[in-house]
């Protein structure tokens, strides 16, 4: 494949950072090791995704207001929407989790248990190889031999076992008289960061950490304190240097979101609604490569505007702005692959001056009666 000049340079930077991340992981020097791995791994993927987006002809690599290249989160969004990159929700979650852990490591500090660091690094290597082959038609082995990939003395174990062990260790550190609260909170930050696997807008705050610590001191179980973690699983294939790891998601229990700090709930996360519902109707249509009227017809068909997890209305004085979440985008992107859009348009197109709209006979229609 003939690469565009900018794409070639970005891919070279991506591979260089990945190689450095692997070297840092396998280094015998423990001081600063996790920090190096997370920083370099996040940078490797930002460069690789931007390289892929440039190669695909994406025009929104630079912010139109600041003129600077887009950040990591926006890069993930464009990669999920790209028909060339095809970044899945689960893979985006893996990268968000690495980014969230990197963010804490860079701007404060956390403690990442060795097995969790290893699982994320192996999953990252697997994804890097997948993206290289999918977009550029070349394997990772052409840049990095298997013998130097991240290696671990301990074989990977079930994720839920690792999480239970870590939760019990944190609970022990929080016991009265241990004087190890700072270590416990650093470990809590890592588990909170892992919620990025299933929640797009995770930002670990001090209030979240304190709420979790309070719940653990009160004897709450892990599924009560970290309900989102039950939605994460791993799929492991192979062994040794040929090991491949994918993070996957399960259907888990709902999470309560509250703004009252005194609410007696351990499983609480504060969210910024403007980060969750960040696309206008026009931006949603552009991301899906649909016209605005066609996008509206598909939203009606799927009942997107009636789902509070997909749509939120922001009210500023007398103005009301309707915005949409990544969940709305994901549902609509999946529907585009499965339904005939011309049939959706026929059933849900604007009715003009007609008193009533026509009924939809398509399977799965969730339009309000």
C-alpha positions as CSV (number, residue, x, y, z in Angstrom):
1,X,0.0,0.0,0.0
2,X,1.3,3.4,-0.9
3,X,1.1,5.7,2.1
4,X,0.5,9.4,2.2
5,X,3.5,11.2,3.6
6,X,1.9,12.3,6.8
7,X,0.4,8.9,7.4
8,X,3.8,7.3,6.9
9,X,5.4,9.6,9.5
10,X,2.7,9.1,12.0
11,X,2.8,5.3,11.6
12,X,6.6,5.4,12.2
13,X,6.1,7.4,15.4
14,X,3.4,4.9,16.5
15,X,5.7,1.9,16.0
16,X,8.6,3.7,17.7
17,X,6.5,4.4,20.8
18,X,5.1,0.8,20.8
19,X,8.7,-0.6,20.7
20,X,9.7,1.7,23.6
21,X,6.6,0.7,25.6
22,X,7.6,-3.0,25.2
23,X,11.1,-2.3,26.2
24,X,9.8,-0.4,29.3
25,X,7.5,-3.3,30.2
26,X,10.3,-5.9,30.0
27,X,12.8,-3.7,31.8
28,X,14.3,-5.0,35.1
29,X,14.2,-1.5,36.5
30,X,11.0,-1.1,38.5
31,X,11.2,2.7,39.2
32,X,8.9,4.5,36.8
33,X,8.2,1.4,34.8
34,X,4.4,1.5,34.8
35,X,4.5,5.3,34.0
36,X,6.7,4.7,30.9
37,X,4.5,1.8,29.7
38,X,1.2,3.7,29.9
39,X,2.5,7.0,28.5
40,X,4.2,5.3,25.6
41,X,1.3,2.9,24.9
42,X,-1.2,5.7,24.8
43,X,1.0,7.7,22.5
44,X,1.6,4.7,20.2
45,X,-2.2,4.3,19.6
46,X,-2.9,8.0,19.2
47,X,-0.2,8.1,16.4
48,X,-1.5,4.9,14.8
49,X,-5.1,6.0,14.7
50,X,-4.2,9.4,13.3
51,X,-2.0,7.7,10.7
52,X,-5.0,5.5,9.7
53,X,-7.4,8.4,9.7
54,X,-5.1,10.5,7.4
55,X,-4.7,7.5,5.1
56,X,-8.5,7.1,5.0
57,X,-8.9,10.7,3.9
58,X,-10.4,12.0,7.1
59,X,-10.6,15.8,7.0
60,X,-11.2,16.5,10.7
61,X,-7.7,15.7,12.1
62,X,-7.3,19.4,13.0
63,X,-9.6,21.4,15.2
64,X,-11.2,24.1,13.1
65,X,-11.1,26.6,16.0
66,X,-7.6,26.1,17.4
67,X,-5.9,24.7,14.3
68,X,-4.3,22.0,16.5
69,X,-4.5,18.3,15.9
70,X,-7.4,16.6,17.7
71,X,-7.0,14.8,21.1
72,X,-7.2,11.2,21.9
73,X,-10.9,10.9,22.7
74,X,-11.9,12.7,19.5
75,X,-9.5,10.4,17.6
76,X,-11.3,7.3,19.1
77,X,-14.7,8.7,17.9
78,X,-13.5,9.3,14.4
79,X,-11.9,5.8,14.3
80,X,-15.1,4.2,15.4
81,X,-17.0,6.0,12.7
82,X,-14.4,5.3,10.0
83,X,-15.3,2.5,7.5
84,X,-11.6,1.9,7.0
85,X,-10.4,1.8,10.7
86,X,-13.6,0.1,12.1
87,X,-12.6,0.5,15.7
88,X,-15.1,-1.6,17.8
89,X,-16.7,-0.5,21.0
90,X,-14.7,-3.1,23.0
91,X,-11.4,-2.0,21.4
92,X,-12.2,1.7,22.0
93,X,-12.9,0.7,25.7
94,X,-9.5,-0.9,26.0
95,X,-7.8,2.2,24.7
96,X,-9.9,4.5,27.0
97,X,-8.9,2.4,30.0
98,X,-5.2,2.7,29.1
99,X,-5.7,6.4,28.6
100,X,-7.5,6.8,31.9
101,X,-4.7,4.9,33.8
102,X,-2.1,7.0,31.9
103,X,-3.9,10.2,32.9
104,X,-3.8,9.4,36.6
105,X,-0.2,8.2,36.3
106,X,0.8,11.4,34.5
107,X,-1.1,14.0,36.6
108,X,-1.2,12.3,40.0
109,X,-0.4,8.7,40.8
110,X,-1.9,5.3,40.9
111,X,-0.8,1.7,41.4
112,X,-1.4,-0.7,38.6
113,X,-1.1,-4.4,39.7
114,X,1.3,-6.3,37.5
115,X,-1.3,-8.8,36.1
116,X,-3.7,-5.9,35.1
117,X,-0.8,-4.0,33.5
118,X,0.2,-7.2,31.6
119,X,-3.4,-7.9,30.4
120,X,-3.8,-4.4,29.1
121,X,-0.4,-4.4,27.4
122,X,-1.1,-7.8,25.7
123,X,-4.5,-6.5,24.6
124,X,-2.9,-3.4,23.3
125,X,-0.3,-5.4,21.3
126,X,-3.1,-7.6,19.9
127,X,-5.1,-4.6,18.9
128,X,-2.1,-2.8,17.4
129,X,-1.4,-5.9,15.2
130,X,-5.1,-6.0,14.2
131,X,-5.1,-2.4,13.1
132,X,-1.9,-2.6,11.2
133,X,-3.2,-5.6,9.2
134,X,-6.7,-4.1,8.8
135,X,-5.6,-0.6,7.6
136,X,-2.1,-1.0,6.3
137,X,-2.0,-4.7,5.3
138,X,1.1,-5.5,7.3
139,X,1.7,-7.5,10.4
140,X,3.2,-6.3,13.6
141,X,5.9,-9.0,13.2
142,X,7.4,-6.9,10.4
143,X,8.3,-4.3,12.9
144,X,8.6,-6.2,16.2
145,X,9.6,-9.9,16.6
146,X,7.5,-12.0,18.9
147,X,10.4,-12.8,21.1
148,X,10.4,-9.2,22.5
149,X,6.7,-8.8,23.1
150,X,5.5,-8.1,26.7
151,X,6.3,-11.2,28.8
152,X,5.0,-12.3,32.2
153,X,6.3,-14.9,34.6
154,X,2.7,-15.6,35.6
155,X,0.2,-16.8,33.0
156,X,-2.8,-14.6,32.7
157,X,-5.7,-15.5,35.0
158,X,-9.4,-14.9,34.9
159,X,-10.1,-11.2,35.1
160,X,-12.8,-11.5,37.8
161,X,-10.3,-13.4,40.0
162,X,-7.7,-10.6,39.6
163,X,-10.3,-8.0,40.4
164,X,-11.5,-9.8,43.5
165,X,-7.9,-10.2,44.7
166,X,-7.2,-6.5,44.1
167,X,-10.4,-5.5,45.8
168,X,-9.6,-7.6,48.9
169,X,-6.1,-6.2,49.0
170,X,-7.5,-2.6,48.9
171,X,-10.0,-3.5,51.7
172,X,-7.2,-4.8,53.8
173,X,-5.2,-1.6,53.3
174,X,-8.2,0.5,54.4
175,X,-8.4,-1.4,57.7
176,X,-8.0,0.8,60.9
177,X,-4.5,1.1,62.0
178,X,-2.9,0.1,58.7
179,X,-2.0,3.7,57.8
180,X,-1.9,2.7,54.1
181,X,-4.8,4.8,52.8
182,X,-2.6,6.5,50.2
183,X,-1.7,3.1,48.6
184,X,-5.4,2.0,48.8
185,X,-6.5,5.1,47.0
186,X,-3.9,4.7,44.3
187,X,-5.2,1.2,43.7
188,X,-8.8,2.4,43.7
189,X,-7.9,4.9,41.0
190,X,-6.8,2.0,38.7
191,X,-10.0,0.1,39.2
192,X,-12.0,3.3,38.5
193,X,-10.0,3.9,35.4
194,X,-10.8,0.4,34.2
195,X,-14.5,1.4,34.0
196,X,-13.5,3.2,30.8
197,X,-13.8,-0.2,29.1
198,X,-17.6,0.3,29.3
199,X,-18.1,4.0,30.0
200,X,-16.8,6.5,27.4
201,X,-16.6,9.5,29.7
202,X,-14.6,8.1,32.7
203,X,-12.5,10.7,34.5
204,X,-11.3,9.6,37.9
205,X,-12.1,12.3,40.5
206,X,-11.1,12.6,44.1
207,X,-14.8,12.5,45.1
208,X,-15.2,9.2,43.3
209,X,-12.2,7.7,45.1
210,X,-13.4,8.8,48.5
211,X,-16.9,7.4,47.8
212,X,-15.4,4.1,46.9
213,X,-13.1,4.1,50.0
214,X,-16.1,4.9,52.2
215,X,-18.1,2.0,50.6
216,X,-15.3,-0.4,51.1
217,X,-14.9,0.6,54.7
218,X,-18.6,0.0,55.2
219,X,-18.1,-3.6,54.0
220,X,-19.8,-3.2,50.6
221,X,-19.1,-6.0,48.1
222,X,-17.2,-5.4,44.8
223,X,-20.3,-5.7,42.7
224,X,-21.8,-2.9,44.7
225,X,-18.8,-0.6,44.7
226,X,-17.6,-1.3,41.1
227,X,-20.7,-2.5,39.2
228,X,-19.2,-1.5,35.9
229,X,-16.3,-4.0,36.3
230,X,-18.7,-6.9,36.1
231,X,-19.4,-5.9,32.5
232,X,-15.7,-6.5,31.5
233,X,-14.3,-9.8,30.5
234,X,-11.2,-11.1,28.6
235,X,-10.8,-13.5,25.7
236,X,-7.4,-15.1,25.8
237,X,-6.0,-17.2,22.9
238,X,-2.7,-19.0,22.6
239,X,0.2,-19.0,25.1
240,X,3.7,-17.7,25.6
241,X,4.9,-15.3,22.9
242,X,1.9,-16.0,20.7
243,X,-0.7,-15.0,23.3
244,X,-3.5,-12.8,22.2
245,X,-5.8,-10.9,24.6
246,X,-9.0,-9.1,23.8
247,X,-11.1,-7.3,26.3
248,X,-14.9,-7.9,25.8
249,X,-18.0,-6.6,27.5
250,X,-20.9,-8.3,29.2
251,X,-24.3,-7.0,30.1
252,X,-24.0,-5.8,33.7
253,X,-26.1,-4.1,36.3
254,X,-27.0,-0.5,35.9
255,X,-25.0,2.2,37.7
256,X,-26.7,5.0,39.7
257,X,-25.5,8.5,39.0
258,X,-26.2,11.1,41.6
259,X,-24.9,14.6,42.4
260,X,-25.4,14.6,46.2
261,X,-22.1,13.8,47.9
262,X,-24.0,12.7,51.0
263,X,-26.1,10.1,49.2
264,X,-25.3,6.7,50.9
265,X,-24.3,4.8,47.8
266,X,-21.0,3.2,47.0
267,X,-21.6,2.6,43.3
268,X,-21.7,6.2,42.4
269,X,-19.9,8.0,39.6
270,X,-20.2,11.7,38.8
271,X,-20.5,12.4,35.1
272,X,-20.3,15.5,32.9
273,X,-23.4,15.3,30.8
274,X,-21.8,17.5,28.1
275,X,-19.1,14.9,27.7
276,X,-21.6,12.1,27.5
277,X,-24.0,13.8,25.1
278,X,-21.5,15.6,23.0
279,X,-23.0,15.4,19.4
280,X,-25.6,17.6,18.0
281,X,-28.1,16.2,15.5
282,X,-26.0,17.6,12.7
283,X,-22.8,16.2,14.1
284,X,-24.4,12.8,14.6
285,X,-25.5,12.8,11.0
286,X,-22.0,13.7,9.8
287,X,-20.4,11.0,11.9
288,X,-22.8,8.4,10.3
289,X,-22.4,9.9,6.8
290,X,-26.1,10.5,6.6
291,X,-28.1,13.6,5.6
292,X,-29.8,15.3,8.6
293,X,-33.3,14.3,7.5
294,X,-32.2,10.7,6.9
295,X,-30.6,10.7,10.3
296,X,-33.8,11.9,11.9
297,X,-35.8,9.2,10.2
298,X,-33.4,6.5,11.5
299,X,-33.5,8.0,15.0
300,X,-37.3,7.8,14.9
301,X,-37.2,4.2,13.7
302,X,-34.9,3.2,16.6
303,X,-36.6,5.4,19.2
304,X,-33.3,7.2,19.9
305,X,-34.9,10.4,21.0
306,X,-37.1,8.5,23.6
307,X,-34.0,6.8,25.2
308,X,-32.5,8.9,28.0
309,X,-29.2,7.1,27.6
310,X,-29.0,8.2,24.0
311,X,-30.5,11.8,24.1
312,X,-30.3,14.7,26.5
313,X,-31.8,18.2,26.2
314,X,-29.6,21.0,27.5
315,X,-31.6,24.1,28.5
316,X,-29.9,27.5,28.5
317,X,-32.4,30.1,29.5
318,X,-35.0,30.1,26.7
319,X,-33.0,27.8,24.4
320,X,-33.1,24.1,24.3
321,X,-30.3,22.1,22.6
322,X,-30.7,18.4,22.0
323,X,-27.5,16.3,22.0
324,X,-26.7,12.6,21.6
325,X,-24.4,10.1,23.2
326,X,-21.9,7.6,21.8
327,X,-24.5,4.9,22.6
328,X,-26.9,6.6,20.1
329,X,-24.1,6.6,17.5
330,X,-23.3,2.9,18.1
331,X,-26.9,1.8,17.8
332,X,-27.5,3.8,14.6
333,X,-24.2,2.6,13.1
334,X,-25.2,-1.0,13.7
335,X,-28.7,-0.4,12.3
336,X,-27.2,1.0,9.1
337,X,-25.6,-2.3,8.4
338,X,-28.7,-4.3,9.1
339,X,-31.7,-2.3,7.6
340,X,-32.6,-0.9,4.2
341,X,-32.3,2.8,4.7
342,X,-34.7,3.5,1.8
343,X,-37.4,1.5,3.6
344,X,-36.6,3.5,6.8
345,X,-36.9,6.7,4.9
346,X,-40.2,5.7,3.3
347,X,-41.7,4.9,6.7
348,X,-40.3,7.8,8.7
349,X,-39.7,10.7,6.2
350,X,-41.3,14.1,7.2
351,X,-45.0,14.0,6.5
352,X,-45.2,17.7,5.6
353,X,-48.7,19.0,6.2
354,X,-50.2,15.6,6.6
355,X,-52.2,15.2,9.8
356,X,-50.7,11.9,10.7
357,X,-47.5,10.0,9.7
358,X,-47.6,6.7,8.0
359,X,-47.0,3.5,10.0
360,X,-43.8,1.6,9.9
361,X,-44.0,-2.2,9.1
362,X,-40.3,-2.8,9.5
363,X,-39.2,-5.3,12.1
364,X,-37.8,-3.7,15.3
365,X,-39.3,-0.3,14.8
366,X,-39.5,1.6,18.1
367,X,-41.2,4.8,16.9
368,X,-43.7,6.1,19.3
369,X,-47.3,5.1,18.3
